[in-house]
């Protein structure tokens, strides 16, 4: 792995994103709009409910959006032949994937700052822990979504196939992460499955920050989410094909 090659890939991806305004809008504006919409739904009916599920949404939305954009963008590179040409150069698979991860991670940082600013500053989401740590968790969650998208892109052959992975890989995590029912109230078998899913720890970290000022459990959850992201990148690099079938 070469730092100069990795950073060159990062600059290339950032340049492409800057020119694609629709993708930028989806990355930066959509999570803020979705959080605002949910706040509006519960504003009159049950304002306290937004305080309960708002933290989970700050963890979930970045993962979903980054997963979709990263997987589709990478598959577009493959279908156009760009990926094959890039990997024919003196570039390792890990250079390619880490470069993409850094680029989308930087966008994820901006996305997370905006989402947290809207939720806390405009929608009055109550936070007991440090605000900067809440933003850090959101950034790590978005990086997890990017890593899962890169992981899926190593197996899918078309953009449509990449999207098909979402019901199998992401939706079960949405159901078991604690958004609908607290994880300790799930049936024991489902609770064990939930313990093995990265989104569960992302949601736990957000909920810890909004309900307690203690940061120890938050750092533990961040470490678990980061480990899943690193594992996704490593497996994606090991299975990424140099040639398009």
Long-range contacts (C-beta under 8 A, 24 or more apart in sequence): 1-92, 1-94, 1-95, 1-98, 2-91, 2-92, 2-95, 5-90, 5-91, 5-92, 5-95, 5-99, 6-95, 6-98, 6-99, 6-102, 7-99, 7-102, 8-99, 9-86, 9-91, 9-95, 9-96, 9-98, 9-99, 9-100, 9-103, 10-99, 10-100, 10-102, 10-103, 10-106, 11-103, 12-99, 13-73, 13-99, 13-100, 13-103, 13-104, 14-103, 14-106, 14-107, 16-73, 17-103, 17-107, 23-69, 23-73, 26-65, 26-69, 27-65, 27-66, 27-69, 27-107, 27-111, 28-107, 28-110, 28-111, 28-114, 29-114, 30-61, 30-65, 31-61, 31-62, 31-65, 31-111, 31-114, 31-115, 32-114, 32-115, 32-118, 34-61, 35-61, 35-115, 35-118, 35-119, 35-123, 36-118, 36-122, 36-123, 39-119, 39-123, 50-123, 50-125, 51-125, 51-126, 51-210, 53-179, 54-119, 54-123, 54-125, 54-210, 55-125, 55-203, 55-206, 55-207, 55-209, 55-210, 56-177, 56-178, 56-179, 56-203, 56-206, 56-207, 57-119, 57-179, 58-112, 58-115, 58-116, 58-119, 58-134, 58-137, 58-138, 58-141, 58-206, 59-137, 59-138, 59-141, 59-177, 59-199, 59-202, 59-203, 59-205, 59-206, 60-141, 60-174, 60-177, 60-179, 60-199, 60-202, 60-203, 61-115, 62-108, 62-111, 62-112, 62-115, 62-138, 62-141, 62-142, 62-145, 63-141, 63-142, 63-144, 63-145, 63-148, 63-170, 63-199, 63-202, 64-145, 64-166, 64-170, 65-111, 65-142, 65-145, 66-104, 66-108, 66-111, 66-142, 66-143, 66-144, 66-145, 66-146, 66-149, 67-145, 67-146, 67-148, 67-149, 67-152, 67-166, 67-169, 67-170, 68-149, 68-163, 68-166, 69-104, 69-149, 70-100, 70-104, 70-145, 70-146, 70-148, 70-149, 70-150, 70-153, 71-148, 71-149, 71-150, 71-152, 71-153, 71-156, 71-159, 71-162, 71-163, 71-165, 72-149, 72-159, 72-162, 72-163, 73-100, 74-100, 74-149, 74-150, 74-153, 74-162, 75-153, 75-156, 75-157, 75-158, 75-159, 75-161, 75-162, 76-159, 78-153, 78-157, 78-244, 79-158, 79-159, 79-244, 81-244, 83-244, 84-242, 84-243, 84-244, 87-240, 87-242, 88-242, 92-237, 93-237, 93-238, 93-240, 93-242, 94-233, 94-237, 96-237, 96-240, 97-150, 97-233, 97-236, 97-237, 97-240, 98-233, 100-146, 100-150, 101-143, 101-146, 101-147, 101-150, 101-229, 101-233, 104-142, 104-143, 104-146, 104-149, 105-139, 105-142, 105-143, 105-146, 108-139, 108-142, 108-143, 108-145, 108-146, 109-139, 109-142, 111-138, 111-142, 112-138, 112-139, 112-141, 112-142, 125-210, 126-210, 127-209, 127-210, 128-209, 128-210, 128-211, 128-212, 128-213, 129-208, 129-209, 129-210, 129-212, 129-213, 129-214, 129-215, 129-218, 130-209, 130-215, 133-209, 133-215, 133-218, 134-206, 134-209, 134-210, 136-222, 137-202, 137-205, 137-206, 137-209, 137-218, 137-221, 137-222, 138-206, 140-202, 140-222, 140-225, 140-226, 140-229, 141-202, 141-225, 143-226, 143-229, 144-198, 144-199, 144-202, 144-225, 144-226, 144-228, 144-229, 144-232, 146-229, 147-228, 147-229, 147-230, 147-232, 147-233, 147-236, 148-229, 148-232, 150-232, 150-233, 150-236, 151-232, 151-233, 151-235, 151-236, 153-236, 153-240, 154-235, 154-236, 154-237, 154-239, 154-240, 154-241, 155-239, 157-244, 157-245, 170-199, 172-197, 173-197, 173-198, 173-199, 173-200, 174-199, 176-200, 177-202, 177-203, 178-203, 178-204, 178-207, 179-203, 198-224, 198-225, 198-228, 198-229, 201-225, 201-228
